[in-house]
Amino acid sequence: IKIAEKLNDRLLEELKKVSNVLEGLPLIIEENLEEDIIYSKRGMPVLNIKTLEKALKEEDLPLIYISKGGVYVKINPQRFKEKREELGYSIGELAYKLGVSRRAAIGYEKGEMDASISISLKLEKLLGDDVFEKLSIESLKLLAMKLSSKEELRDKGCKAKISVELIKLRKIMDKLGFKNYILSKSPFQLASKKVSFSRNKVLARAALSEKEGEEDMITLRVAKLTESKALLLTPHAQAIEDKTVISISPNELKDEEKLMKKIARRLE
């Protein structure tokens, strides 16, 4: 993705929905960005491919990100407290040496605030660079949680045409206790997550055309990679044999209770 600013809000919302269901990390990769710095768009980290490679390799780099108000270095609150106590600084004394308020120093230690570049340089001299989060996939997850904490994930509906079969399928998943998101930008059209048991994740699509085989395979691959179930509504349900797949025919939608039992049994 070359220009994150031009990304459609609906596409970004769908990315957040899918990552929420699959318990993954939503990332936007853009080529023309400064290396080793994390940007953000709608509460999601934006970075270039080289920075992502460094995060995957867990190179010894601090997590630096841009947010409203400036550039920040993410603090590891546990290590911050350990080093402060180890070196014998009180909160007030450390705040004075850093040139920040006591409230800010407490915020660093509780993980509620991160340090500006100028403050992080002082912190490094006083406590060492161990107090900073290192660039990694796990620290990016923490950052994504922080960036999106003020944004509510809402299902605003889908402008794309939704088949009657998919509407019926969503109704059944609702009754089975799943949180469901209708999608229009993904190979699968419904992403579902059990409200009370997060291990149950379902990616569903109404595969009613023989021309949609590629989308079916992508849905199946994603389901396997994320330990989810692929629920395929297809006229060829009997021909599909795969433990990851729950295949149902359009005719099975006529008996809602029986179909609910079938899906529940396959999810056990």
C-alpha positions as CSV (number, residue, x, y, z in Angstrom):
1,I,0.0,0.0,0.0
2,K,1.8,3.1,-1.2
3,I,-0.4,5.9,0.2
4,A,-2.0,5.1,3.6
5,E,-3.8,8.5,3.7
6,K,-5.9,7.5,0.7
7,L,-7.1,4.3,2.2
8,N,-10.9,4.0,2.3
9,D,-12.3,4.2,5.8
10,R,-14.5,1.1,5.1
11,L,-11.4,-0.9,4.1
12,L,-9.6,0.1,7.3
13,E,-12.7,-0.8,9.4
14,E,-12.8,-4.2,7.8
15,L,-9.1,-4.8,8.5
16,K,-9.8,-4.0,12.2
17,K,-12.8,-6.4,12.2
18,V,-10.9,-9.3,10.7
19,S,-7.9,-8.8,13.1
20,N,-10.3,-8.6,16.0
21,V,-11.9,-11.9,15.1
22,L,-8.6,-13.6,14.3
23,E,-6.9,-12.1,17.3
24,G,-4.2,-10.8,15.0
25,L,-2.2,-7.6,14.5
26,P,-3.6,-5.2,11.9
27,L,-0.7,-3.6,10.0
28,I,-0.5,-1.2,7.0
29,I,2.7,-1.4,4.9
30,E,3.6,1.7,3.0
31,E,6.8,2.0,0.9
32,N,7.7,5.7,1.3
33,L,8.1,6.0,5.0
34,E,11.1,6.8,7.2
35,E,12.7,3.6,8.5
36,D,12.5,2.5,12.1
37,I,9.5,4.7,12.9
38,I,5.9,3.6,13.3
39,Y,3.2,5.8,12.0
40,S,-0.6,5.2,12.6
41,K,-3.8,5.4,10.7
42,R,-7.2,4.9,12.4
43,G,-5.5,3.2,15.4
44,M,-3.4,0.8,13.3
45,P,0.4,0.8,13.0
46,V,1.8,2.0,9.6
47,L,5.4,1.1,8.7
48,N,7.6,0.3,5.8
49,I,8.7,-3.2,4.8
50,K,12.3,-2.8,6.2
51,T,10.9,-1.8,9.6
52,L,8.6,-4.8,9.6
53,E,11.6,-7.1,8.8
54,K,13.4,-5.7,11.8
55,A,10.4,-6.2,14.0
56,L,10.2,-9.9,12.8
57,K,13.9,-10.4,13.5
58,E,13.5,-8.5,16.9
59,E,16.6,-6.4,16.3
60,D,17.8,-4.4,19.2
61,L,15.9,-1.2,18.4
62,P,13.6,0.9,20.5
63,L,10.0,1.2,19.4
64,I,9.6,4.8,18.2
65,Y,6.2,6.0,16.9
66,I,4.5,9.1,15.8
67,S,1.2,10.1,17.4
68,K,-0.8,13.2,18.0
69,G,1.5,15.7,19.6
70,G,4.8,14.4,18.4
71,V,7.3,11.5,18.3
72,Y,7.5,9.1,21.2
73,V,9.6,6.2,22.4
74,K,7.5,3.4,24.0
75,I,8.4,2.7,27.6
76,N,8.3,-0.8,29.2
77,P,6.6,0.1,32.6
78,Q,7.9,-3.0,34.4
79,R,11.5,-2.4,33.4
80,F,11.1,1.3,34.2
81,K,10.0,0.6,37.8
82,E,12.7,-2.1,38.3
83,K,15.5,0.2,37.1
84,R,14.2,3.2,39.1
85,E,14.1,1.2,42.3
86,E,17.4,-0.5,41.5
87,L,19.2,2.8,41.2
88,G,17.4,4.3,44.2
89,Y,15.4,7.0,42.6
90,S,12.1,8.1,44.1
91,I,9.4,9.1,41.7
92,G,9.8,12.8,42.6
93,E,13.6,12.7,42.3
94,L,13.4,11.1,38.9
95,A,10.8,13.5,37.7
96,Y,13.0,16.4,38.7
97,K,16.0,15.0,36.9
98,L,13.9,14.4,33.8
99,G,12.4,17.8,33.9
100,V,8.8,16.5,33.9
101,S,6.0,16.5,36.4
102,R,5.5,13.8,39.0
103,R,2.3,12.9,37.3
104,A,4.2,12.2,34.0
105,A,6.8,10.1,35.8
106,I,4.0,8.0,37.4
107,G,2.4,7.7,33.9
108,Y,5.7,6.3,32.6
109,E,5.7,3.7,35.4
110,K,2.1,2.7,34.9
111,G,2.4,2.4,31.1
112,E,-0.1,5.3,30.6
113,M,2.4,7.6,29.0
114,D,5.4,7.3,26.7
115,A,8.5,9.6,26.5
116,S,9.2,12.2,23.9
117,I,12.5,12.0,22.1
118,S,14.1,14.7,24.3
119,I,12.9,13.0,27.5
120,S,13.9,9.5,26.2
121,L,17.5,10.7,25.8
122,K,17.5,11.8,29.5
123,L,15.9,8.5,30.5
124,E,18.6,6.6,28.7
125,K,21.3,8.4,30.6
126,L,19.6,7.9,34.0
127,L,18.1,4.4,33.7
128,G,19.7,2.9,30.6
129,D,18.0,1.8,27.3
130,D,16.5,-1.3,28.9
131,V,13.5,0.8,30.0
132,F,12.3,1.1,26.4
133,E,10.2,-1.4,24.5
134,K,12.2,-3.1,21.7
135,L,10.8,-3.2,18.2
136,S,9.0,-6.6,17.8
137,I,5.7,-8.0,16.8
138,E,4.6,-8.2,20.4
139,S,5.5,-4.6,21.1
140,L,3.6,-3.6,17.9
141,K,0.6,-5.4,19.3
142,L,0.9,-3.4,22.5
143,L,1.2,-0.2,20.5
144,A,-1.8,-1.1,18.4
145,M,-3.9,-1.7,21.5
146,K,-2.9,1.7,22.8
147,L,-3.5,3.5,19.6
148,S,-7.0,1.9,19.1
149,S,-8.1,2.1,22.8
150,K,-10.1,5.2,22.2
151,E,-11.7,3.9,19.0
152,E,-14.8,1.8,19.3
153,L,-15.0,-1.1,16.8
154,R,-18.5,-0.9,15.2
155,D,-20.2,-2.9,12.6
156,K,-21.5,-0.1,10.4
157,G,-23.0,-2.5,8.0
158,C,-21.9,-3.2,4.4
159,K,-22.8,-1.3,1.3
160,A,-22.1,-4.3,-0.9
161,K,-25.1,-6.4,-2.0
162,I,-25.6,-9.2,0.6
163,S,-27.2,-12.5,-0.5
164,V,-30.3,-13.8,1.3
165,E,-28.3,-16.9,2.1
166,L,-25.6,-14.9,3.8
167,I,-28.2,-13.0,5.9
168,K,-29.7,-16.4,7.0
169,L,-26.3,-17.7,7.9
170,R,-25.5,-14.6,10.0
171,K,-28.8,-15.1,11.8
172,I,-27.8,-18.6,12.7
173,M,-24.3,-17.6,13.9
174,D,-26.0,-14.9,16.0
175,K,-28.1,-17.5,17.7
176,L,-25.0,-19.7,18.3
177,G,-23.5,-16.8,20.4
178,F,-21.1,-15.4,17.8
179,K,-20.2,-11.8,17.2
180,N,-20.5,-11.4,13.4
181,Y,-19.1,-8.9,10.9
182,I,-20.2,-8.7,7.3
183,L,-17.3,-7.9,5.0
184,S,-17.1,-6.7,1.4
185,K,-13.3,-6.3,0.8
186,S,-12.3,-9.9,1.8
187,P,-12.5,-13.3,0.1
188,F,-14.8,-14.4,3.0
189,Q,-18.0,-12.4,3.5
190,L,-18.6,-13.1,7.2
191,A,-16.0,-13.1,10.1
192,S,-17.4,-14.6,13.3
193,K,-16.0,-15.0,16.8
194,K,-17.6,-16.8,19.8
195,V,-18.3,-14.1,22.4
196,S,-17.7,-16.4,25.4
197,F,-14.9,-18.6,23.9
198,S,-12.4,-16.9,21.7
199,R,-11.0,-20.2,20.3
200,N,-14.1,-20.6,18.1
201,K,-13.5,-18.4,15.0
202,V,-15.3,-18.8,11.7
203,L,-14.7,-17.3,8.3
204,A,-17.7,-17.8,6.1
205,R,-18.6,-17.2,2.5
206,A,-21.5,-18.0,0.2
207,A,-19.7,-19.9,-2.6
208,L,-22.6,-20.2,-4.9
209,S,-20.8,-19.8,-8.1
210,E,-18.3,-22.2,-9.7
211,K,-16.2,-19.2,-10.7
212,E,-15.3,-18.4,-7.1
213,G,-12.9,-21.3,-6.5
214,E,-9.9,-19.0,-5.8
215,E,-11.8,-17.1,-3.1
216,D,-12.8,-20.5,-1.5
217,M,-9.1,-21.6,-1.4
218,I,-7.9,-18.3,0.1
219,T,-10.6,-18.6,2.8
220,L,-9.5,-22.1,3.5
221,R,-5.8,-21.2,3.7
222,V,-6.5,-18.2,6.0
223,A,-8.7,-20.4,8.2
224,K,-5.9,-23.0,8.6
225,L,-3.3,-20.4,9.3
226,T,-5.4,-18.8,12.0
227,E,-6.8,-22.1,13.5
228,S,-10.3,-21.1,12.5
229,K,-13.1,-22.9,10.6
230,A,-14.0,-22.1,7.1
231,L,-17.8,-22.2,6.7
232,L,-18.6,-22.6,3.0
233,L,-22.2,-22.3,1.7
234,T,-22.0,-24.2,-1.6
235,P,-24.1,-26.5,-3.8
236,H,-21.1,-28.9,-3.8
237,A,-21.0,-29.4,0.0
238,Q,-20.8,-33.1,-0.2
239,A,-17.7,-33.0,-2.3
240,I,-15.6,-31.1,0.3
241,E,-13.6,-33.2,2.7
242,D,-11.4,-31.1,5.1
243,K,-11.4,-30.9,8.9
244,T,-11.1,-27.1,8.7
245,V,-14.2,-26.8,6.5
246,I,-17.8,-26.8,7.5
247,S,-19.6,-27.2,4.3
248,I,-23.4,-26.7,4.0
249,S,-25.7,-26.6,1.0
250,P,-28.3,-23.9,0.4
251,N,-31.1,-26.4,1.1
252,E,-29.8,-26.9,4.6
253,L,-30.7,-23.3,5.4
254,K,-34.4,-24.3,5.3
255,D,-34.1,-26.2,8.5
256,E,-32.5,-23.7,10.9
257,E,-32.5,-25.8,14.0
258,K,-30.9,-28.8,12.3
259,L,-28.2,-26.6,10.7
260,M,-27.4,-24.9,14.1
261,K,-26.8,-28.4,15.6
262,K,-24.6,-29.4,12.7
263,I,-22.4,-26.2,13.0
264,A,-22.2,-26.4,16.8
265,R,-21.2,-30.1,16.5
266,R,-18.4,-29.3,14.0
267,L,-17.1,-26.5,16.3
268,E,-16.7,-28.8,19.3
